[in-house]
Amino acid sequence: MPSLYERITSLRDRLRHPRANRPGDSDCLRSLCDHTKLLRAKRKNTGLPWDFADKKINIVSGKAKYQINDERFGAPLAVLTIDDSDPGHFQRLIPFFSPQNLAWHWGLPNDIGTSAYDWDASHSAQRVAFYWSNGVPYLEFQPLPKANAAYLLRFVVGDSVDAMSLSDPLNLGEVGDTLAEIRAAISLLGFSDWVDDRSENTERRKELGTTLNWEEQMFDQQFTADALIHTGSTIGQLWSPEEDY
């Protein structure tokens, strides 16, 4: 799969090989990154977590608030109890509360620190809240932990583009990768020159704009259908078994 940097060559091909610095490499990279962000956001906004990750949160007795030290963090999906030392661990889901409602209808001392589940005395969390402070994400448990334990944080990956290296692929799928490239080419038409004659450059931009806009519409239609296939209307019919209710 082509890397982010390798797609510059393909992008120039779509622009019919303009002059070396019209557009320059930095222009191409910026445009590719911008349109990759937009397409990733479009997929996330379907409501289906297309790109998610896990992080272990190790908690200690007497501390309820923890910084989420992962630059990929976007939005939380779930917090689960885990115990690598116990294959028979009963995993449970910790309910989410907004920060202002963490103590709503609590009715117990905050330092009670014991689980309501007899089989899991170490995982005392009954609630968890997420918030950002000074641009840094945190999670906070209720009640105050009274024993060391581990929880699994599952989250939607946020703006991973800024964390990409030049050797990373776009990872938008066979349609999405090409769509990002086409949109970047459209954005760069105004930056592109081929010859010294200004009128000839203007005419070439018009010709390319017509073709690239036509391709963008076709690829965008399929990308949208792919993104919505499990969450909304598509261009076809997704098979599902008959239900009796």
C-alpha positions as CSV (number, residue, x, y, z in Angstrom):
1,M,0.0,0.0,0.0
2,P,1.5,3.4,-1.0
3,S,2.8,5.6,1.8
4,L,1.7,9.1,2.5
5,Y,4.9,10.4,0.8
6,E,4.6,8.0,-2.1
7,R,1.2,9.4,-2.9
8,I,2.8,12.7,-3.9
9,T,3.9,11.0,-7.2
10,S,0.4,9.7,-7.9
11,L,-1.0,13.1,-7.0
12,R,1.2,14.8,-9.6
13,D,0.2,12.2,-12.2
14,R,-3.4,13.2,-11.6
15,L,-2.4,16.8,-12.2
16,R,-0.7,15.8,-15.5
17,H,2.9,16.3,-14.3
18,P,3.1,20.0,-13.3
19,R,6.4,21.8,-12.7
20,A,8.4,20.6,-9.7
21,N,7.5,23.3,-7.3
22,R,4.1,24.2,-8.7
23,P,2.8,22.6,-6.4
24,G,5.7,21.8,-4.1
25,D,5.9,18.7,-1.9
26,S,4.7,20.6,1.2
27,D,1.6,21.8,-0.7
28,C,0.9,18.2,-1.7
29,L,1.4,16.8,1.8
30,R,-0.8,19.5,3.4
31,S,-3.6,18.9,1.0
32,L,-3.5,15.1,1.3
33,C,-3.5,15.4,5.1
34,D,-6.4,17.9,5.1
35,H,-8.6,15.6,2.9
36,T,-7.6,12.5,4.8
37,K,-8.8,14.2,8.0
38,L,-12.1,15.2,6.4
39,L,-12.8,11.6,5.1
40,R,-11.9,10.1,8.5
41,A,-14.3,12.5,10.2
42,K,-17.0,11.6,7.7
43,R,-16.7,7.9,8.6
44,K,-16.6,8.6,12.3
45,N,-19.8,10.7,12.0
46,T,-21.7,7.7,10.7
47,G,-21.9,6.6,14.4
48,L,-20.0,3.3,13.7
49,P,-16.5,3.2,15.3
50,W,-14.5,2.4,12.1
51,D,-11.2,3.0,13.8
52,F,-10.8,2.3,17.5
53,A,-8.0,1.3,19.9
54,D,-7.5,0.0,23.4
55,K,-5.4,1.2,26.3
56,K,-4.9,-0.3,29.7
57,I,-5.4,2.1,32.6
58,N,-3.6,1.0,35.8
59,I,-5.1,2.6,38.9
60,V,-3.7,2.8,42.4
61,S,-5.3,3.1,45.8
62,G,-6.3,6.6,46.8
63,K,-6.3,8.1,43.3
64,A,-9.5,8.6,41.3
65,K,-8.4,10.8,38.3
66,Y,-6.0,9.7,35.6
67,Q,-4.6,11.3,32.5
68,I,-5.2,9.5,29.2
69,N,-1.6,9.3,27.9
70,D,-2.4,8.4,24.3
71,E,-2.3,11.0,21.5
72,R,-4.7,8.9,19.5
73,F,-7.6,9.4,22.0
74,G,-10.7,10.9,20.4
75,A,-13.8,9.7,22.2
76,P,-14.5,7.0,24.7
77,L,-16.4,3.8,23.8
78,A,-16.2,1.7,26.9
79,V,-14.3,1.1,30.1
80,L,-14.1,-2.6,31.1
81,T,-12.6,-4.4,34.1
82,I,-9.7,-6.7,33.3
83,D,-7.4,-9.0,35.3
84,D,-4.6,-10.6,33.3
85,S,-3.8,-12.9,36.3
86,D,-7.3,-14.3,36.5
87,P,-8.6,-16.2,33.5
88,G,-11.9,-16.6,35.3
89,H,-12.4,-12.9,35.8
90,F,-16.0,-11.7,35.5
91,Q,-15.7,-8.7,33.2
92,R,-18.1,-5.8,33.6
93,L,-18.8,-2.5,31.9
94,I,-18.4,0.7,33.9
95,P,-21.3,3.1,33.3
96,F,-20.4,6.6,31.9
97,F,-21.4,9.7,33.8
98,S,-20.9,13.4,32.8
99,P,-18.3,15.1,35.1
100,Q,-21.0,17.3,36.8
101,N,-23.1,14.2,37.5
102,L,-20.5,11.9,38.9
103,A,-21.9,12.1,42.4
104,W,-25.6,12.3,41.3
105,H,-27.7,10.0,43.5
106,W,-24.5,8.4,44.8
107,G,-25.7,8.1,48.4
108,L,-22.5,6.4,49.7
109,P,-19.2,7.6,51.1
110,N,-16.7,8.4,48.3
111,D,-14.0,6.3,50.0
112,I,-16.2,3.2,50.3
113,G,-13.8,1.6,47.8
114,T,-15.4,-1.9,47.7
115,S,-17.1,-3.5,44.8
116,A,-20.7,-4.4,44.8
117,Y,-19.7,-7.6,43.2
118,D,-18.4,-10.2,45.7
119,W,-16.3,-11.9,43.1
120,D,-14.3,-8.8,42.2
121,A,-13.3,-6.8,45.3
122,S,-10.3,-5.0,43.6
123,H,-12.4,-3.3,40.8
124,S,-14.4,-0.9,42.9
125,A,-15.4,1.5,40.1
126,Q,-19.1,2.0,39.8
127,R,-19.0,5.1,37.6
128,V,-16.5,6.8,35.3
129,A,-16.4,10.3,33.8
130,F,-14.4,11.7,30.9
131,Y,-13.4,15.3,30.4
132,W,-10.6,17.6,29.0
133,S,-8.6,20.0,31.1
134,N,-6.2,22.4,29.4
135,G,-6.4,20.3,26.2
136,V,-5.5,17.1,28.0
137,P,-8.0,14.2,28.3
138,Y,-8.8,12.6,31.7
139,L,-11.0,10.0,33.2
140,E,-12.2,9.9,36.8
141,F,-13.6,7.0,38.8
142,Q,-16.3,6.9,41.5
143,P,-15.8,5.8,44.3
144,L,-12.2,6.5,45.2
145,P,-10.2,3.3,44.5
146,K,-9.0,1.4,47.6
147,A,-6.9,-1.2,45.7
148,N,-4.6,-1.5,42.7
149,A,-6.4,-2.7,39.6
150,A,-6.5,-2.4,35.8
151,Y,-9.2,-1.3,33.4
152,L,-9.4,-1.4,29.6
153,L,-10.3,1.9,28.0
154,R,-11.7,1.4,24.5
155,F,-11.8,4.6,22.4
156,V,-12.4,6.0,19.0
157,V,-9.1,7.2,17.4
158,G,-9.3,10.9,17.0
159,D,-7.0,13.0,14.7
160,S,-4.5,10.3,13.9
161,V,-3.3,12.3,10.8
162,D,-1.1,14.6,12.9
163,A,0.6,11.5,14.4
164,M,1.3,9.9,11.0
165,S,4.8,9.5,9.6
166,L,5.6,9.9,5.9
167,S,5.9,6.1,5.6
168,D,2.4,5.4,6.8
169,P,-0.5,4.6,4.5
170,L,-3.7,6.6,4.5
171,N,-5.8,3.6,5.6
172,L,-9.1,4.8,4.2
173,G,-9.7,1.7,2.1
174,E,-9.4,1.2,-1.6
175,V,-12.0,3.9,-2.4
176,G,-11.1,6.4,0.4
177,D,-7.4,6.5,-0.4
178,T,-8.1,7.4,-4.0
179,L,-10.8,9.9,-3.1
180,A,-8.4,11.8,-0.8
181,E,-5.9,11.9,-3.7
182,I,-8.5,13.2,-6.1
183,R,-9.7,15.9,-3.7
184,A,-6.2,16.9,-3.0
185,A,-5.6,17.3,-6.7
186,I,-8.7,19.5,-7.1
187,S,-7.5,21.7,-4.2
188,L,-4.1,22.1,-5.8
189,L,-5.2,23.1,-9.3
190,G,-4.8,26.8,-8.3
191,F,-1.2,26.0,-7.2
192,S,-0.3,24.2,-10.5
193,D,1.7,25.5,-13.5
194,W,2.9,23.5,-16.5
195,V,4.3,26.1,-18.9
196,D,5.2,29.8,-19.0
197,D,2.1,30.9,-20.7
198,R,-0.6,32.0,-18.2
199,S,-3.5,31.5,-20.5
200,E,-2.5,27.9,-21.3
201,N,-2.1,27.1,-17.6
202,T,-5.6,28.5,-17.0
203,E,-7.1,26.4,-19.8
204,R,-5.4,23.3,-18.5
205,R,-6.7,23.9,-15.0
206,K,-10.3,24.1,-16.4
207,E,-9.8,20.8,-18.3
208,L,-8.4,19.0,-15.3
209,G,-11.1,20.5,-13.1
210,T,-13.9,19.0,-15.2
211,T,-12.3,15.5,-15.2
212,L,-11.3,15.5,-11.5
213,N,-14.8,16.8,-10.4
214,W,-16.4,14.0,-12.3
215,E,-14.1,11.4,-10.8
216,E,-14.6,12.9,-7.3
217,Q,-18.4,12.5,-7.5
218,M,-18.2,8.8,-8.5
219,F,-15.7,7.9,-5.8
220,D,-17.5,10.0,-3.1
221,Q,-20.8,8.1,-3.8
222,Q,-19.1,4.8,-3.2
223,F,-17.2,6.0,-0.2
224,T,-20.4,7.2,1.4
225,A,-22.1,3.9,0.7
226,D,-19.3,2.0,2.2
227,A,-19.3,4.2,5.3
228,L,-23.0,3.8,5.9
229,I,-23.4,0.1,5.0
230,H,-24.1,-0.8,8.7
231,T,-25.7,2.3,9.9
232,G,-28.0,3.8,7.2
233,S,-29.3,3.7,3.6
234,T,-27.0,2.4,0.9
235,I,-27.0,2.1,-2.8
236,G,-28.0,-1.5,-2.5
237,Q,-29.6,-3.9,-0.1
238,L,-27.6,-5.4,2.8
239,W,-28.8,-9.0,3.4
240,S,-30.2,-9.8,6.9
241,P,-32.0,-12.8,8.3
242,E,-35.8,-12.5,8.6
243,E,-37.1,-11.6,12.1
244,D,-40.3,-12.7,13.6
245,Y,-41.0,-9.6,15.5
